[in-house]
């Protein structure tokens, strides 16, 4: 096999996409390749992709450089990650538990 599987991380930013390709060798990770793909102004606004098809067009040429078996991971902006506060359970202490 010509290529071993790379782990590819992708971070979509306001003005560009940063991509790294890592390979696990023995007991450490090694950087195999990195890319920075510039994005047209206004394609990403406040962490939201405005035109998904334009973003896909930017990534399609890059994807053709990679063999099919490689995996790609995408980082989501922290502001776009769903966070929810869970309420504390409702319970009352018994009299003897309150005394201690």
BALOBA-1460 file (C-alpha; in Angstrom, 3 decimals):
// residues 100
<rec num="1" residu="x" x="0.000" y="0.000" z="0.000"/>
<rec num="2" residu="x" x="1.467" y="3.361" z="-1.027"/>
<rec num="3" residu="x" x="-0.183" y="5.370" z="1.753"/>
<rec num="4" residu="x" x="-0.894" y="4.598" z="5.376"/>
<rec num="5" residu="x" x="-3.981" y="6.253" z="6.795"/>
<rec num="6" residu="x" x="-3.535" y="9.871" z="7.745"/>
<rec num="7" residu="x" x="-5.671" y="11.551" z="10.381"/>
<rec num="8" residu="x" x="-6.747" y="14.853" z="8.928"/>
<rec num="9" residu="x" x="-7.927" y="17.767" z="11.030"/>
<rec num="10" residu="x" x="-9.719" y="20.706" z="9.491"/>
<rec num="11" residu="x" x="-10.466" y="24.068" z="11.111"/>
<rec num="12" residu="x" x="-12.783" y="26.419" z="9.216"/>
<rec num="13" residu="x" x="-11.954" y="30.020" z="10.083"/>
<rec num="14" residu="x" x="-13.404" y="33.357" z="8.924"/>
<rec num="15" residu="x" x="-10.798" y="33.924" z="6.201"/>
<rec num="16" residu="x" x="-9.276" y="30.490" z="5.543"/>
<rec num="17" residu="x" x="-9.359" y="26.770" z="6.225"/>
<rec num="18" residu="x" x="-6.412" y="25.286" z="8.122"/>
<rec num="19" residu="x" x="-5.794" y="21.576" z="7.514"/>
<rec num="20" residu="x" x="-3.174" y="19.222" z="8.965"/>
<rec num="21" residu="x" x="-2.454" y="15.594" z="8.083"/>
<rec num="22" residu="x" x="-0.959" y="13.456" z="10.861"/>
<rec num="23" residu="x" x="0.321" y="9.893" z="10.834"/>
<rec num="24" residu="x" x="0.782" y="7.736" z="13.926"/>
<rec num="25" residu="x" x="4.273" y="6.243" z="13.877"/>
<rec num="26" residu="x" x="5.357" y="3.889" z="16.642"/>
<rec num="27" residu="x" x="4.625" y="5.916" z="19.782"/>
<rec num="28" residu="x" x="4.140" y="9.435" z="18.428"/>
<rec num="29" residu="x" x="2.234" y="11.480" z="15.873"/>
<rec num="30" residu="x" x="4.118" y="12.928" z="12.899"/>
<rec num="31" residu="x" x="3.029" y="15.836" z="10.716"/>
<rec num="32" residu="x" x="2.846" y="14.652" z="7.113"/>
<rec num="33" residu="x" x="1.358" y="17.657" z="5.392"/>
<rec num="34" residu="x" x="-0.493" y="20.912" z="6.048"/>
<rec num="35" residu="x" x="-2.609" y="23.246" z="3.952"/>
<rec num="36" residu="x" x="-4.117" y="26.707" z="4.306"/>
<rec num="37" residu="x" x="-6.932" y="27.329" z="1.837"/>
<rec num="38" residu="x" x="-7.959" y="30.996" z="1.560"/>
<rec num="39" residu="x" x="-11.689" y="31.726" z="1.576"/>
<rec num="40" residu="x" x="-13.430" y="34.561" z="-0.251"/>
<rec num="41" residu="x" x="-14.530" y="37.424" z="2.016"/>
<rec num="42" residu="x" x="-17.983" y="36.917" z="3.503"/>
<rec num="43" residu="x" x="-18.130" y="33.141" z="3.006"/>
<rec num="44" residu="x" x="-18.048" y="32.619" z="6.788"/>
<rec num="45" residu="x" x="-19.776" y="35.234" z="8.952"/>
<rec num="46" residu="x" x="-19.793" y="35.074" z="12.749"/>
<rec num="47" residu="x" x="-18.890" y="31.391" z="12.700"/>
<rec num="48" residu="x" x="-21.631" y="30.465" z="10.201"/>
<rec num="49" residu="x" x="-20.968" y="29.242" z="6.659"/>
<rec num="50" residu="x" x="-23.084" y="31.500" z="4.434"/>
<rec num="51" residu="x" x="-22.664" y="29.619" z="1.136"/>
<rec num="52" residu="x" x="-22.166" y="25.873" z="1.621"/>
<rec num="53" residu="x" x="-21.752" y="25.168" z="-2.107"/>
<rec num="54" residu="x" x="-18.937" y="27.733" z="-2.385"/>
<rec num="55" residu="x" x="-17.212" y="26.126" z="0.602"/>
<rec num="56" residu="x" x="-17.602" y="22.723" z="-1.070"/>
<rec num="57" residu="x" x="-16.042" y="24.092" z="-4.244"/>
<rec num="58" residu="x" x="-13.063" y="25.350" z="-2.234"/>
<rec num="59" residu="x" x="-12.584" y="21.924" z="-0.640"/>
<rec num="60" residu="x" x="-13.185" y="19.763" z="-3.732"/>
<rec num="61" residu="x" x="-9.821" y="20.515" z="-5.362"/>
<rec num="62" residu="x" x="-8.053" y="19.835" z="-2.063"/>
<rec num="63" residu="x" x="-9.935" y="16.551" z="-1.586"/>
<rec num="64" residu="x" x="-8.746" y="15.258" z="-4.969"/>
<rec num="65" residu="x" x="-5.175" y="15.348" z="-3.622"/>
<rec num="66" residu="x" x="-6.017" y="12.754" z="-0.961"/>
<rec num="67" residu="x" x="-6.425" y="8.999" z="-1.358"/>
<rec num="68" residu="x" x="-9.957" y="7.791" z="-0.616"/>
<rec num="69" residu="x" x="-9.159" y="5.868" z="2.590"/>
<rec num="70" residu="x" x="-7.973" y="8.893" z="4.602"/>
<rec num="71" residu="x" x="-10.239" y="10.233" z="7.371"/>
<rec num="72" residu="x" x="-11.185" y="13.890" z="7.816"/>
<rec num="73" residu="x" x="-12.247" y="15.532" z="11.110"/>
<rec num="74" residu="x" x="-13.747" y="19.011" z="11.313"/>
<rec num="75" residu="x" x="-13.514" y="21.387" z="14.291"/>
<rec num="76" residu="x" x="-16.723" y="23.235" z="15.142"/>
<rec num="77" residu="x" x="-16.456" y="26.774" z="16.551"/>
<rec num="78" residu="x" x="-17.080" y="26.909" z="20.289"/>
<rec num="79" residu="x" x="-19.937" y="29.399" z="19.903"/>
<rec num="80" residu="x" x="-21.776" y="26.979" z="17.613"/>
<rec num="81" residu="x" x="-21.471" y="24.004" z="19.970"/>
<rec num="82" residu="x" x="-24.712" y="23.112" z="21.723"/>
<rec num="83" residu="x" x="-24.422" y="23.544" z="25.454"/>
<rec num="84" residu="x" x="-27.238" y="22.956" z="27.910"/>
<rec num="85" residu="x" x="-27.332" y="23.338" z="31.681"/>
<rec num="86" residu="x" x="-28.869" y="20.378" z="33.421"/>
<rec num="87" residu="x" x="-30.879" y="21.129" z="36.563"/>
<rec num="88" residu="x" x="-29.820" y="19.603" z="39.853"/>
<rec num="89" residu="x" x="-32.069" y="16.767" z="41.009"/>
<rec num="90" residu="x" x="-34.866" y="17.808" z="43.338"/>
<rec num="91" residu="x" x="-34.548" y="16.041" z="46.669"/>
<rec num="92" residu="x" x="-34.847" y="16.913" z="50.348"/>
<rec num="93" residu="x" x="-32.612" y="15.708" z="53.148"/>
<rec num="94" residu="x" x="-34.125" y="13.744" z="55.979"/>
<rec num="95" residu="x" x="-34.015" y="15.243" z="59.497"/>
<rec num="96" residu="x" x="-31.110" y="13.103" z="60.682"/>
<rec num="97" residu="x" x="-29.103" y="13.892" z="57.495"/>
<rec num="98" residu="x" x="-29.604" y="17.635" z="58.035"/>
<rec num="99" residu="x" x="-28.299" y="17.391" z="61.613"/>
<rec num="100" residu="x" x="-24.917" y="15.923" z="60.615"/>
